[in-house]
Amino acid sequence: MAQAPVDTSSVNKKRLLVLGSTFTAGYATMLVTLNKAWYTDERTNFHWFNDNHEWKQMDKAGHFWSAFHQSRAGIDMLRWAGLPEKKAVLYGGLTGILLQTPIEIFDGYQADYGASVGDLVANTVGAAAVTAQELAWQEVRIMPKFSFQTTNYARMRPNVLGSNLGERALKDYNGQTYWLSVNVSSFLKEESKYPKWLNIAAGYGAQEMVYNDPEANAAAGLEAYRQYYLSPDLNLMHFKGKSKVWNTALYVLSIIKIPAPALEYNRKDGVKLHPLYF
């Protein structure tokens, strides 16, 4: 079991200043870049758009995953700056919401879509999920993860699903899978012989999605369907050592699900085994 971090009131003002300055500059740069580069279409008055029925909610899973890890990083950075534990968790836990909300505001001025309540809810739930775990267990025991593989669907609509590997990893929901990787050993007694490095992950994905609107998708002869997975996973944080570079690499890589055998269930094919699933 992980020990609770030491709660200290000795704030490292130099680190806090560096952290605050870097975050402010980076945040401002992100907003300006998004506003100029990403949102280039015709703009309209701010409005809301209900997209909860689109993409089999894969986009909502992406918002949850992003907000979770942004808040996770925010919490750990405030710990690094020496903020008292509870304040680091509560203030850092807002990071995902703070970073994601401007995107919805920009979306609200786009003629083809708008701000999404569903996205805001997914962002809030993602940030709350890491905050709740840190408050309850002083560690993350259930880690959202991401995996991706290329599909042929992107070629059917490259302007929306991506024309290169980087764009497809972000936009082609057919190739994305979102996971909840459970650190089983953290729920067991310390003397348990269960391998502390072995997690069990439940995954969610979907296929045959070229258009965001289900009716347009069906008109193209496609029938979107959901996929559910069960797979072993590595608890990468178990392998931390003395090297800061090594530990940082593990921290970053822990947001990604490693390729492994997986069981899949979907309504079209039933149950099938993937010897190695990405």
KAKA-V556748 format. One record per residue. RES is the residue in three letters. D_LAST is the distance of its C-alpha to the last C-alpha in Angstrom with 1 decimal. Layout:
res: {RES/RES}
d_last: {D_LAST/D_LAST}
This chain:
res: {MET/ALA/GLN/ALA/PRO/VAL/ASP/THR/SER/SER/VAL/ASN/LYS/LYS/ARG/LEU/LEU/VAL/LEU/GLY/SER/THR/PHE/THR/ALA/GLY/TYR/ALA/THR/MET/LEU/VAL/THR/LEU/ASN/LYS/ALA/TRP/TYR/THR/ASP/GLU/ARG/THR/ASN/PHE/HIS/TRP/PHE/ASN/ASP/ASN/HIS/GLU/TRP/LYS/GLN/MET/ASP/LYS/ALA/GLY/HIS/PHE/TRP/SER/ALA/PHE/HIS/GLN/SER/ARG/ALA/GLY/ILE/ASP/MET/LEU/ARG/TRP/ALA/GLY/LEU/PRO/GLU/LYS/LYS/ALA/VAL/LEU/TYR/GLY/GLY/LEU/THR/GLY/ILE/LEU/LEU/GLN/THR/PRO/ILE/GLU/ILE/PHE/ASP/GLY/TYR/GLN/ALA/ASP/TYR/GLY/ALA/SER/VAL/GLY/ASP/LEU/VAL/ALA/ASN/THR/VAL/GLY/ALA/ALA/ALA/VAL/THR/ALA/GLN/GLU/LEU/ALA/TRP/GLN/GLU/VAL/ARG/ILE/MET/PRO/LYS/PHE/SER/PHE/GLN/THR/THR/ASN/TYR/ALA/ARG/MET/ARG/PRO/ASN/VAL/LEU/GLY/SER/ASN/LEU/GLY/GLU/ARG/ALA/LEU/LYS/ASP/TYR/ASN/GLY/GLN/THR/TYR/TRP/LEU/SER/VAL/ASN/VAL/SER/SER/PHE/LEU/LYS/GLU/GLU/SER/LYS/TYR/PRO/LYS/TRP/LEU/ASN/ILE/ALA/ALA/GLY/TYR/GLY/ALA/GLN/GLU/MET/VAL/TYR/ASN/ASP/PRO/GLU/ALA/ASN/ALA/ALA/ALA/GLY/LEU/GLU/ALA/TYR/ARG/GLN/TYR/TYR/LEU/SER/PRO/ASP/LEU/ASN/LEU/MET/HIS/PHE/LYS/GLY/LYS/SER/LYS/VAL/TRP/ASN/THR/ALA/LEU/TYR/VAL/LEU/SER/ILE/ILE/LYS/ILE/PRO/ALA/PRO/ALA/LEU/GLU/TYR/ASN/ARG/LYS/ASP/GLY/VAL/LYS/LEU/HIS/PRO/LEU/TYR/PHE}
d_last: {29.8/29.7/33.1/34.1/34.4/38.0/39.5/41.6/43.8/43.9/42.1/41.4/42.9/41.9/38.2/38.6/40.3/37.7/35.0/36.9/37.9/34.4/32.9/35.8/35.6/31.8/32.1/34.9/33.2/30.1/32.5/34.5/31.6/30.0/33.3/34.2/31.0/28.8/31.6/33.7/34.4/37.7/38.2/40.1/41.4/39.1/37.8/35.2/32.7/31.1/27.6/26.5/26.1/23.8/20.1/19.8/20.1/16.7/18.8/20.4/17.3/16.7/20.3/20.1/17.2/19.1/22.5/21.4/20.3/23.3/25.6/24.1/24.8/28.2/29.2/28.4/30.2/33.3/33.2/33.2/36.3/38.0/38.2/39.2/36.2/36.8/37.4/34.3/32.2/34.1/34.5/31.1/29.5/31.0/29.0/26.2/28.9/30.9/28.2/26.9/30.3/31.6/28.7/30.0/33.5/32.8/31.1/34.3/36.2/34.1/35.9/32.9/31.5/32.5/31.9/29.7/30.9/27.5/25.8/28.5/28.0/24.3/25.1/27.8/25.9/23.1/25.9/27.8/24.9/24.7/28.5/29.2/27.1/28.8/32.2/31.7/30.0/30.3/26.6/23.2/22.2/19.7/17.2/15.3/11.8/9.5/6.0/6.1/6.0/9.7/11.9/15.5/16.9/17.3/19.7/21.9/22.5/21.6/24.2/22.4/18.7/18.8/20.2/18.1/14.7/15.9/17.4/14.6/12.3/15.3/16.7/14.5/13.9/12.5/9.2/9.2/8.5/11.1/11.6/14.8/14.6/18.0/19.9/21.7/24.2/25.6/26.9/28.7/31.9/32.0/33.1/30.3/28.6/25.2/22.8/22.7/19.4/17.6/16.3/15.3/12.9/13.5/11.3/12.6/11.8/14.1/14.7/17.7/18.7/20.6/23.6/23.8/26.8/26.2/29.5/28.7/25.3/27.2/29.8/27.3/26.6/23.3/22.8/20.1/18.7/16.7/13.8/13.7/11.5/12.5/10.8/12.3/11.7/13.8/16.8/16.9/20.3/21.8/21.7/24.0/27.0/30.0/28.4/28.0/25.7/23.4/23.6/22.9/19.7/18.5/19.6/17.7/14.4/14.8/13.8/10.1/7.9/7.2/4.7/7.2/9.0/9.2/12.2/12.3/15.7/16.9/20.5/20.3/18.6/19.3/17.3/14.9/12.8/9.4/10.2/6.7/3.8/0.0}
